[in-house]
């Protein structure tokens, strides 16, 4: 599945998406929470940084832009300094804001968060202050937006509804929007409010409520992931949808189709720092995938990955396709093993480079793995993101080292290398040099031991011509496979000579090569 998802990310294209919903400005005030205030028993924050990010539908729009989608945004802001900031930030992100209207009856929705650091620990949110009006937009504003739906829907591949219950997503606007989308054959994906009445979403193709929202909307309880499948079935029937997607935080996501197919797609354990923005990220990635022609299973699986990456960050943070791709590649590596043939390796390296990773290559016989090898490999791995080790085949080693080598088979040597945490991939080559292998992957960094001169390193010219570099790593004195083999040979000969004294042969003793061996 991971390989299939990697391919999907690489072929997402640049779909055009209309985002409809409530625009929010998120303000973060960072500082040190060093002591308790003398005025009241509360932490005192010594602020040093102020940061602004997009929230609500504006967050979804900027997330989609960071994921290389074309985005048109429909929503509203007040006539204030925050509105000017929102418009400026959206324009700078490349979001089309032609359908963002001014609202005379309210301020721009602002959520102000205070983030404290203490004793070099991970920063924590201390308090949030909201400035907002939740009343529905006026009839005139609603009518203005409805008049513009025909042209807006006709120019996009998918519509996302990001409803934060701040007044934009009125039943009238959503009804007109869903009707127009159905008429033009454009899919609609909704992230609903927390409430018991979801009638205004009837007719959307799918939605992404979280655990609590799904329970409130259906009156059902989700105690297990399997319960979410029953809730999803109820939502599909209730709202005439193609599918329901219920997000279940640590339990993953439940996907239920109108035809009865249902499954829970689990998530991988993550270090959770902040859940802010996770729902928007899931919505954005699911929408991006559906707009690009993916099926629901692919869209949910990738949304799951993106939501997991988002909770590892503080606040509403943007993700790139490269970050999602790197996460998939890391997981795929652990699932699929490290020992790759040359064709698979070339594909894997191409994926890594597309994800912005730096590929490192080194090679050798690695007949007897020793401290010199492990130090070289660990230092090589530290130079980049993906360490590939080219391993001489048994036939290649015999040609280079003589008929008594290798002492260990290529399978055994490959297994030992793959067991090292610093090694990401091992591939066997049969030629005397790894030149053809190097030419097939063109690593960013070519590594060899310090006993080589630069002009002696095979593949150096090819790597440097492609923009890569050569790094020579000093060897560990007194450690080489040839030296270890010679030591072992000398020691065996020494023991053999010492044991060559012939012992008296008794009835239960026979002599083999001068050494008494009991036959009892």
SEVOFI-693724 format. One record per residue (C-alpha): x negated, y negated, z; residue in one letter; residue number from 1. Coordinates in Angstrom, 1 decimal, always signed. Example, Ala and Ser with C-alpha at 12.3 -4.5 7.8 and 13.67 -1.06 7.14 Angstrom:
<nodes>
- -12.3; +4.5; +7.8; a; 1
- -13.7; +1.1; +7.1; s; 2
</nodes>
This chain:
<nodes>
- +0.0; +0.0; +0.0; x; 1
- -2.8; -2.4; +0.9; x; 2
- -4.3; -2.1; -2.6; x; 3
- -0.9; -2.8; -4.2; x; 4
- -0.5; -5.9; -2.0; x; 5
- -4.0; -7.1; -2.9; x; 6
- -3.0; -6.9; -6.6; x; 7
- +0.3; -8.8; -5.9; x; 8
- -1.6; -11.7; -4.2; x; 9
- -3.9; -11.9; -7.1; x; 10
- -1.0; -12.2; -9.6; x; 11
- +1.3; -14.6; -7.8; x; 12
- +1.0; -17.3; -10.3; x; 13
- +2.2; -20.9; -9.6; x; 14
- +6.0; -20.7; -9.3; x; 15
- +8.1; -23.9; -8.8; x; 16
- +10.2; -23.9; -5.6; x; 17
- +12.8; -26.3; -4.3; x; 18
- +12.8; -26.6; -0.5; x; 19
- +15.9; -28.1; +1.1; x; 20
- +16.1; -28.9; +4.7; x; 21
- +15.1; -31.1; +7.7; x; 22
- +11.8; -33.0; +7.6; x; 23
- +9.9; -33.1; +10.9; x; 24
- +6.7; -34.8; +11.8; x; 25
- +4.6; -32.9; +14.3; x; 26
- +2.2; -35.0; +16.4; x; 27
- -0.5; -33.4; +18.5; x; 28
- -2.3; -35.3; +21.3; x; 29
- -5.4; -33.4; +22.4; x; 30
- -7.5; -34.0; +25.5; x; 31
- -8.9; -32.6; +28.7; x; 32
- -6.7; -31.6; +31.6; x; 33
- -9.3; -32.1; +34.3; x; 34
- -7.3; -32.7; +37.5; x; 35
- -3.9; -33.3; +39.1; x; 36
- -2.4; -36.7; +38.9; x; 37
- -2.4; -38.8; +42.1; x; 38
- +1.1; -40.0; +41.2; x; 39
- +2.8; -36.6; +41.0; x; 40
- +1.9; -32.9; +41.1; x; 41
- +1.3; -32.7; +37.3; x; 42
- -1.8; -32.2; +35.2; x; 43
- -3.5; -35.4; +34.1; x; 44
- -4.5; -35.3; +30.4; x; 45
- -7.4; -37.4; +29.3; x; 46
- -6.5; -37.8; +25.6; x; 47
- -9.2; -38.0; +23.0; x; 48
- -7.6; -37.0; +19.7; x; 49
- -4.3; -37.5; +17.9; x; 50
- -3.3; -35.4; +14.9; x; 51
- -0.3; -35.3; +12.6; x; 52
- +1.1; -32.3; +10.7; x; 53
- +4.2; -31.6; +8.8; x; 54
- +7.1; -29.7; +10.5; x; 55
- +10.4; -28.1; +9.5; x; 56
- +11.1; -28.2; +5.7; x; 57
- +8.1; -30.5; +5.3; x; 58
- +5.9; -27.8; +6.8; x; 59
- +7.3; -25.2; +4.5; x; 60
- +6.6; -27.5; +1.5; x; 61
- +3.0; -28.1; +2.5; x; 62
- +2.5; -24.4; +3.3; x; 63
- +3.7; -23.5; -0.2; x; 64
- +1.4; -26.1; -1.7; x; 65
- -1.5; -24.6; +0.2; x; 66
- -0.5; -21.3; -1.3; x; 67
- -0.7; -22.8; -4.8; x; 68
- +3.1; -23.1; -5.5; x; 69
- +4.6; -26.2; -7.2; x; 70
- +7.1; -27.7; -4.7; x; 71
- +10.0; -30.1; -4.9; x; 72
- +11.4; -31.2; -1.5; x; 73
- +14.9; -32.4; -0.7; x; 74
- +15.5; -34.0; +2.7; x; 75
- +15.7; -37.2; +4.6; x; 76
- +13.6; -39.5; +6.8; x; 77
- +14.3; -42.7; +8.8; x; 78
- +13.2; -46.1; +7.9; x; 79
- +10.2; -46.3; +10.3; x; 80
- +6.4; -45.9; +10.6; x; 81
- +6.8; -42.1; +10.9; x; 82
- +8.7; -42.0; +7.6; x; 83
- +5.9; -43.8; +5.8; x; 84
- +3.4; -41.3; +7.3; x; 85
- +5.5; -38.3; +6.3; x; 86
- +5.9; -39.6; +2.7; x; 87
- +2.1; -40.3; +2.5; x; 88
- +1.1; -36.9; +3.8; x; 89
- +3.5; -35.1; +1.5; x; 90
- +2.3; -37.0; -1.5; x; 91
- -1.3; -36.3; -0.6; x; 92
- -0.5; -32.6; -0.4; x; 93
- +0.9; -32.7; -3.9; x; 94
- +4.6; -32.2; -2.9; x; 95
- +7.2; -33.8; -5.2; x; 96
- +9.3; -36.1; -2.9; x; 97
- +11.6; -37.6; -5.5; x; 98
- +14.6; -36.0; -3.6; x; 99
- +13.6; -37.2; -0.2; x; 100
- +16.1; -40.0; +0.8; x; 101
- +16.1; -42.7; +3.4; x; 102
- +18.5; -42.3; +6.3; x; 103
- +19.7; -45.5; +7.9; x; 104
- +21.4; -43.9; +10.9; x; 105
- +18.5; -42.1; +12.5; x; 106
- +14.8; -42.1; +13.2; x; 107
- +12.4; -39.7; +11.4; x; 108
- +12.4; -36.5; +13.5; x; 109
- +9.3; -36.4; +15.6; x; 110
- +8.0; -33.6; +17.9; x; 111
- +5.1; -34.8; +20.0; x; 112
- +3.0; -32.1; +21.7; x; 113
- +0.3; -32.6; +24.3; x; 114
- -2.5; -30.0; +24.2; x; 115
- -4.9; -29.7; +27.1; x; 116
- -8.4; -28.2; +27.4; x; 117
- -9.8; -27.0; +30.7; x; 118
- -13.1; -25.3; +31.7; x; 119
- -13.9; -24.5; +28.1; x; 120
- -10.9; -22.2; +27.8; x; 121
- -8.6; -21.9; +24.8; x; 122
- -6.5; -25.1; +24.6; x; 123
- -2.9; -24.8; +25.8; x; 124
- +0.3; -26.8; +25.1; x; 125
- +1.4; -28.7; +28.2; x; 126
- +4.6; -30.4; +27.1; x; 127
- +6.6; -31.3; +24.0; x; 128
- +8.6; -34.5; +23.6; x; 129
- +11.3; -34.7; +20.8; x; 130
- +12.6; -37.9; +19.1; x; 131
- +15.6; -36.9; +16.9; x; 132
- +19.3; -37.2; +15.9; x; 133
- +21.2; -34.0; +15.2; x; 134
- +24.4; -35.5; +13.7; x; 135
- +25.2; -34.4; +10.1; x; 136
- +24.1; -36.8; +7.4; x; 137
- +26.8; -39.3; +6.2; x; 138
- +29.2; -38.3; +3.4; x; 139
- +27.6; -40.8; +1.0; x; 140
- +24.1; -39.3; +1.5; x; 141
- +25.6; -35.8; +1.1; x; 142
- +27.3; -36.8; -2.1; x; 143
- +24.1; -38.3; -3.4; x; 144
- +22.1; -35.1; -2.8; x; 145
- +24.9; -32.9; -4.3; x; 146
- +24.9; -35.0; -7.5; x; 147
- +21.2; -34.2; -8.0; x; 148
- +21.5; -30.4; -7.5; x; 149
- +22.2; -29.4; -11.1; x; 150
- +18.9; -30.9; -12.4; x; 151
- +16.9; -29.9; -9.3; x; 152
- +18.0; -26.2; -9.4; x; 153
- +17.5; -26.0; -13.2; x; 154
- +13.8; -26.8; -12.9; x; 155
- +12.8; -24.2; -10.3; x; 156
- +12.2; -20.5; -9.9; x; 157
- +13.6; -20.2; -6.3; x; 158
- +15.3; -22.3; -3.6; x; 159
- +14.3; -22.2; +0.1; x; 160
- +16.7; -23.5; +2.8; x; 161
- +14.8; -24.6; +5.9; x; 162
- +17.5; -25.4; +8.4; x; 163
- +16.4; -26.9; +11.7; x; 164
- +19.9; -28.2; +12.6; x; 165
- +18.9; -31.9; +12.3; x; 166
- +21.8; -32.8; +10.0; x; 167
- +20.6; -32.3; +6.4; x; 168
- +21.9; -28.8; +5.8; x; 169
- +25.7; -29.6; +6.0; x; 170
- +28.2; -26.9; +5.0; x; 171
- +29.2; -29.1; +2.0; x; 172
- +25.6; -29.5; +0.7; x; 173
- +24.8; -25.8; +1.2; x; 174
- +28.0; -24.6; -0.4; x; 175
- +27.3; -26.8; -3.5; x; 176
- +23.6; -25.7; -3.5; x; 177
- +24.4; -21.9; -3.3; x; 178
- +27.1; -22.2; -6.0; x; 179
- +24.8; -24.0; -8.3; x; 180
- +22.0; -21.5; -7.7; x; 181
- +24.4; -18.6; -8.5; x; 182
- +25.6; -20.3; -11.6; x; 183
- +22.0; -20.8; -12.9; x; 184
- +20.7; -17.4; -11.7; x; 185
- +18.2; -18.8; -9.2; x; 186
- +17.6; -16.9; -5.9; x; 187
- +18.2; -18.6; -2.6; x; 188
- +16.3; -17.7; +0.6; x; 189
- +17.4; -19.3; +3.9; x; 190
- +15.8; -19.7; +7.3; x; 191
- +18.9; -20.2; +9.4; x; 192
- +19.6; -22.2; +12.6; x; 193
- +20.1; -20.6; +16.0; x; 194
- +23.9; -20.2; +16.3; x; 195
- +26.9; -18.0; +16.1; x; 196
- +28.4; -19.3; +12.9; x; 197
- +26.5; -18.5; +9.7; x; 198
- +29.4; -19.1; +7.3; x; 199
- +27.6; -22.0; +5.6; x; 200
- +24.9; -19.6; +4.4; x; 201
- +27.4; -17.2; +2.7; x; 202
- +26.2; -16.3; -0.8; x; 203
- +22.4; -16.7; -0.3; x; 204
- +20.4; -13.8; -1.6; x; 205
- +18.5; -13.3; +1.7; x; 206
- +17.6; -14.9; +5.0; x; 207
- +14.9; -14.6; +7.6; x; 208
- +16.5; -15.0; +11.1; x; 209
- +14.3; -14.0; +14.1; x; 210
- +15.4; -11.5; +16.8; x; 211
- +17.4; -14.0; +18.9; x; 212
- +19.0; -15.8; +15.9; x; 213
- +20.2; -12.5; +14.4; x; 214
- +21.7; -11.4; +17.7; x; 215
- +23.6; -14.7; +18.1; x; 216
- +24.9; -14.6; +14.6; x; 217
- +26.2; -11.0; +14.9; x; 218
- +27.0; -10.7; +18.6; x; 219
- +24.9; -7.5; +18.6; x; 220
- +21.8; -6.7; +20.7; x; 221
- +18.3; -5.8; +19.5; x; 222
- +16.5; -3.6; +22.1; x; 223
- +14.5; -1.6; +19.6; x; 224
- +13.3; -2.1; +16.0; x; 225
- +15.9; +0.4; +14.9; x; 226
- +18.6; -1.8; +16.4; x; 227
- +17.5; -4.6; +14.0; x; 228
- +18.4; -2.4; +11.1; x; 229
- +22.0; -2.2; +12.2; x; 230
- +22.0; -6.0; +12.8; x; 231
- +20.6; -6.5; +9.3; x; 232
- +23.4; -4.3; +7.8; x; 233
- +26.0; -6.5; +9.6; x; 234
- +24.4; -9.7; +8.2; x; 235
- +24.2; -8.4; +4.7; x; 236
- +27.9; -7.4; +4.7; x; 237
- +29.0; -10.6; +6.6; x; 238
- +27.2; -13.0; +4.2; x; 239
- +27.3; -11.1; +0.9; x; 240
- +23.5; -11.0; +0.6; x; 241
- +21.2; -8.8; -1.5; x; 242
- +19.1; -8.2; +1.7; x; 243
- +18.5; -9.3; +5.2; x; 244
- +15.1; -9.8; +6.7; x; 245
- +15.0; -9.9; +10.5; x; 246
- +11.6; -11.0; +12.0; x; 247
- +10.8; -9.1; +15.2; x; 248
- +7.5; -10.8; +16.4; x; 249
- +5.2; -8.0; +17.6; x; 250
- +7.5; -5.3; +16.2; x; 251
- +7.1; -6.5; +12.6; x; 252
- +10.1; -7.1; +10.3; x; 253
- +13.3; -5.3; +9.5; x; 254
- +14.4; -5.2; +5.9; x; 255
- +17.9; -4.1; +5.0; x; 256
- +19.2; -3.9; +1.4; x; 257
- +22.9; -4.2; +0.4; x; 258
- +22.7; -0.6; -1.1; x; 259
- +21.9; +0.8; +2.4; x; 260
- +18.1; +1.1; +2.1; x; 261
- +16.5; +0.0; +5.4; x; 262
- +13.1; +0.1; +7.0; x; 263
- +11.0; -1.6; +9.7; x; 264
- +7.7; -2.9; +8.4; x; 265
- +5.3; -3.0; +11.4; x; 266
- +2.7; -5.6; +12.0; x; 267
- -0.9; -5.2; +13.1; x; 268
- -1.8; -6.3; +16.7; x; 269
- -3.0; -9.9; +16.8; x; 270
- -4.5; -12.3; +19.3; x; 271
- -1.5; -14.6; +19.8; x; 272
- -2.5; -18.3; +20.5; x; 273
- +0.6; -20.2; +19.3; x; 274
- +3.8; -19.0; +17.7; x; 275
- +4.5; -22.5; +16.3; x; 276
- +4.9; -22.3; +12.5; x; 277
- +5.0; -18.5; +12.3; x; 278
- +8.6; -18.5; +11.1; x; 279
- +7.9; -21.2; +8.5; x; 280
- +4.9; -19.2; +7.2; x; 281
- +6.9; -16.0; +6.9; x; 282
- +9.6; -18.0; +5.0; x; 283
- +7.0; -19.6; +2.7; x; 284
- +5.2; -16.4; +1.8; x; 285
- +8.4; -14.4; +1.3; x; 286
- +9.7; -17.2; -0.9; x; 287
- +6.5; -17.4; -2.9; x; 288
- +6.5; -13.7; -3.6; x; 289
- +10.1; -13.6; -4.6; x; 290
- +9.7; -16.6; -6.9; x; 291
- +6.7; -14.8; -8.5; x; 292
- +8.8; -11.6; -9.3; x; 293
- +7.8; -9.5; -6.3; x; 294
- +10.4; -7.1; -4.8; x; 295
- +11.6; -7.5; -1.2; x; 296
- +9.3; -4.8; +0.2; x; 297
- +6.2; -6.6; -1.2; x; 298
- +7.5; -10.0; -0.1; x; 299
- +8.2; -8.8; +3.5; x; 300
- +4.9; -7.0; +3.8; x; 301
- +2.9; -10.1; +2.8; x; 302
- +5.1; -12.3; +4.9; x; 303
- +4.2; -10.0; +7.8; x; 304
- +0.5; -10.5; +7.2; x; 305
- +0.8; -14.3; +6.9; x; 306
- +2.9; -14.6; +10.0; x; 307
- +0.3; -12.6; +11.9; x; 308
- -2.5; -14.9; +10.7; x; 309
- -0.5; -17.9; +11.7; x; 310
- +0.0; -17.0; +15.3; x; 311
- -3.8; -16.7; +15.6; x; 312
- -4.0; -20.5; +15.0; x; 313
- -3.0; -23.5; +17.2; x; 314
- +0.0; -25.4; +16.0; x; 315
- +1.4; -25.4; +12.4; x; 316
- -1.6; -24.5; +10.4; x; 317
- -1.9; -24.0; +6.6; x; 318
- -3.1; -20.7; +5.1; x; 319
- -4.6; -20.1; +1.7; x; 320
- -4.1; -17.1; -0.6; x; 321
- -7.8; -16.4; +0.0; x; 322
- -7.2; -16.0; +3.8; x; 323
- -4.4; -13.6; +3.2; x; 324
- -6.4; -11.7; +0.6; x; 325
- -9.4; -11.4; +3.0; x; 326
- -7.2; -10.1; +5.7; x; 327
- -5.8; -7.5; +3.4; x; 328
- -9.2; -6.5; +2.1; x; 329
- -10.5; -6.0; +5.7; x; 330
- -7.5; -3.9; +6.6; x; 331
- -7.8; -2.0; +3.3; x; 332
- -11.5; -1.3; +3.9; x; 333
- -10.8; +0.3; +7.3; x; 334
- -7.9; +2.3; +5.8; x; 335
- -9.7; +3.5; +2.7; x; 336
- -13.2; +4.1; +3.9; x; 337
- -16.5; +2.6; +3.0; x; 338
- -18.0; +5.2; +0.6; x; 339
- -17.0; +3.9; -2.9; x; 340
- -17.8; +4.9; -6.4; x; 341
- -19.3; +2.3; -8.7; x; 342
- -16.0; +1.5; -10.4; x; 343
- -14.1; +1.1; -7.1; x; 344
- -17.0; -1.0; -5.7; x; 345
- -17.0; -3.4; -8.7; x; 346
- -13.2; -4.0; -8.2; x; 347
- -13.7; -4.4; -4.4; x; 348
- -16.5; -6.9; -4.9; x; 349
- -14.4; -8.9; -7.4; x; 350
- -11.6; -9.0; -4.8; x; 351
- -14.0; -10.2; -2.1; x; 352
- -15.5; -12.9; -4.4; x; 353
- -12.0; -14.1; -5.4; x; 354
- -11.2; -14.4; -1.7; x; 355
- -14.2; -16.7; -1.2; x; 356
- -16.4; -14.0; +0.5; x; 357
- -20.2; -13.8; +0.1; x; 358
- -21.4; -10.4; -1.1; x; 359
- -24.8; -9.1; +0.1; x; 360
- -26.6; -6.1; -1.5; x; 361
- -29.5; -4.0; -0.5; x; 362
- -30.6; -0.5; -1.4; x; 363
- -32.9; +2.4; -0.5; x; 364
- -33.2; +6.2; +0.1; x; 365
- -32.4; +6.0; +3.9; x; 366
- -33.6; +9.6; +4.2; x; 367
- -34.1; +9.4; +8.0; x; 368
- -32.2; +6.5; +9.5; x; 369
- -34.5; +4.6; +11.9; x; 370
- -34.7; +1.3; +13.8; x; 371
- -36.4; -0.4; +10.8; x; 372
- -33.3; +0.4; +8.7; x; 373
- -30.7; -0.7; +11.2; x; 374
- -32.5; -4.0; +11.9; x; 375
- -32.7; -4.7; +8.2; x; 376
- -29.1; -3.8; +7.6; x; 377
- -27.8; -5.9; +10.5; x; 378
- -29.8; -8.9; +9.4; x; 379
- -28.6; -8.5; +5.9; x; 380
- -25.0; -8.3; +7.0; x; 381
- -25.4; -11.6; +8.9; x; 382
- -26.2; -13.3; +5.7; x; 383
- -22.8; -12.9; +4.2; x; 384
- -19.3; -11.5; +4.5; x; 385
- -19.5; -8.1; +2.8; x; 386
- -22.7; -5.9; +2.9; x; 387
- -23.0; -3.3; +0.1; x; 388
- -25.7; -0.6; +0.4; x; 389
- -26.9; +1.2; -2.7; x; 390
- -28.0; +4.7; -1.9; x; 391
- -30.4; +6.8; -4.1; x; 392
- -28.9; +10.1; -5.0; x; 393
- -30.7; +13.4; -4.1; x; 394
- -31.9; +13.7; -7.7; x; 395
- -33.2; +10.1; -7.7; x; 396
- -35.0; +10.6; -4.3; x; 397
- -36.7; +13.8; -5.7; x; 398
- -38.0; +11.9; -8.7; x; 399
- -39.3; +9.1; -6.5; x; 400
- -40.6; +11.0; -3.4; x; 401
- -41.3; +14.5; -4.7; x; 402
- -39.7; +17.9; -4.5; x; 403
- -39.6; +18.2; -0.7; x; 404
- -37.4; +15.1; -0.3; x; 405
- -34.8; +14.1; +0.6; x; 406
- -34.6; +15.8; +4.0; x; 407
- -30.9; +14.9; +4.3; x; 408
- -28.4; +15.2; +1.5; x; 409
- -26.8; +12.2; -0.1; x; 410
- -23.5; +13.0; +1.5; x; 411
- -25.1; +13.1; +5.0; x; 412
- -27.1; +9.9; +4.3; x; 413
- -24.0; +8.1; +3.0; x; 414
- -21.9; +9.2; +6.0; x; 415
- -24.5; +7.9; +8.5; x; 416
- -24.7; +4.5; +6.7; x; 417
- -21.0; +4.2; +6.5; x; 418
- -20.8; +4.8; +10.3; x; 419
- -22.8; +1.6; +10.9; x; 420
- -20.5; -1.3; +11.8; x; 421
- -22.6; -3.8; +9.9; x; 422
- -22.2; -1.9; +6.6; x; 423
- -19.1; -2.6; +4.6; x; 424
- -19.6; -0.3; +1.5; x; 425
- -21.9; +2.5; +0.5; x; 426
- -22.3; +3.6; -3.1; x; 427
- -24.6; +6.2; -4.6; x; 428
- -26.6; +5.6; -7.8; x; 429
- -28.5; +8.2; -9.8; x; 430
- -31.0; +6.1; -11.6; x; 431
- -34.5; +5.4; -10.3; x; 432
- -33.6; +1.8; -9.7; x; 433
- -30.3; +0.1; -8.7; x; 434
- -30.4; -2.4; -11.7; x; 435
- -27.3; -1.2; -13.4; x; 436
- -25.4; -1.3; -10.1; x; 437
- -26.7; -4.8; -9.3; x; 438
- -25.7; -6.0; -12.8; x; 439
- -22.1; -4.6; -12.3; x; 440
- -21.5; -6.5; -9.0; x; 441
- -23.9; -9.4; -9.2; x; 442
- -24.1; -10.0; -5.4; x; 443
- -24.5; -13.5; -4.0; x; 444
- -27.5; -12.3; -1.9; x; 445
- -30.0; -9.6; -2.8; x; 446
- -31.9; -8.3; +0.2; x; 447
- -35.2; -6.2; +0.3; x; 448
- -37.8; -5.5; +2.9; x; 449
- -40.8; -7.8; +3.4; x; 450
- -43.2; -5.3; +2.0; x; 451
- -42.0; -6.4; -1.5; x; 452
- -43.2; -9.4; -3.4; x; 453
- -40.4; -11.4; -5.1; x; 454
- -41.6; -10.4; -8.6; x; 455
- -41.4; -6.7; -7.6; x; 456
- -37.7; -6.7; -6.6; x; 457
- -35.4; -5.1; -9.1; x; 458
- -32.4; -7.2; -10.0; x; 459
- -33.9; -10.5; -8.8; x; 460
- -33.7; -12.1; -12.2; x; 461
- -30.2; -11.0; -12.8; x; 462
- -28.9; -12.2; -9.4; x; 463
- -30.7; -15.6; -9.6; x; 464
- -29.4; -16.1; -13.2; x; 465
- -25.9; -15.7; -11.8; x; 466
- -26.5; -18.2; -9.0; x; 467
- -27.4; -15.8; -6.3; x; 468
- -30.6; -15.7; -4.2; x; 469
- -33.2; -13.1; -3.0; x; 470
- -33.9; -12.8; +0.7; x; 471
- -36.9; -10.7; +2.0; x; 472
- -36.5; -9.5; +5.5; x; 473
- -39.7; -8.6; +7.5; x; 474
- -40.2; -4.9; +8.3; x; 475
- -40.4; -3.4; +11.8; x; 476
- -44.0; -2.4; +12.3; x; 477
- -44.7; +1.4; +12.7; x; 478
- -41.3; +2.5; +11.3; x; 479
- -40.9; +4.1; +7.9; x; 480
- -39.4; +7.3; +6.7; x; 481
- -42.6; +8.5; +5.1; x; 482
- -44.5; +7.8; +8.4; x; 483
- -41.9; +9.6; +10.4; x; 484
- -42.0; +12.6; +8.1; x; 485
- -45.9; +12.7; +8.4; x; 486
- -45.7; +12.5; +12.2; x; 487
- -43.2; +15.3; +12.3; x; 488
- -45.4; +17.4; +10.0; x; 489
- -48.6; +16.7; +12.0; x; 490
- -46.8; +17.6; +15.3; x; 491
- -45.4; +20.8; +13.8; x; 492
- -48.9; +21.8; +12.7; x; 493
- -50.4; +21.0; +16.1; x; 494
- -47.8; +23.1; +17.9; x; 495
- -48.3; +25.9; +15.4; x; 496
- -52.1; +26.0; +16.0; x; 497
- -51.6; +26.0; +19.8; x; 498
- -49.2; +28.9; +19.6; x; 499
- -51.4; +31.0; +17.3; x; 500
- -53.0; +32.9; +20.2; x; 501
- -51.8; +36.5; +19.9; x; 502
- -50.1; +37.8; +23.0; x; 503
- -50.3; +41.5; +23.9; x; 504
- -47.5; +43.3; +22.3; x; 505
- -45.3; +45.3; +24.6; x; 506
- -42.4; +47.5; +23.9; x; 507
- -39.9; +44.6; +23.9; x; 508
- -42.2; +42.0; +22.2; x; 509
- -43.1; +41.6; +18.5; x; 510
- -45.4; +39.0; +17.0; x; 511
- -44.3; +36.6; +14.2; x; 512
- -46.8; +34.1; +12.8; x; 513
- -48.9; +34.7; +16.0; x; 514
- -46.1; +33.6; +18.3; x; 515
- -44.6; +36.1; +20.8; x; 516
- -40.8; +36.3; +20.5; x; 517
- -38.8; +38.5; +22.9; x; 518
- -36.6; +41.0; +21.2; x; 519
- -34.5; +41.6; +24.3; x; 520
</nodes>
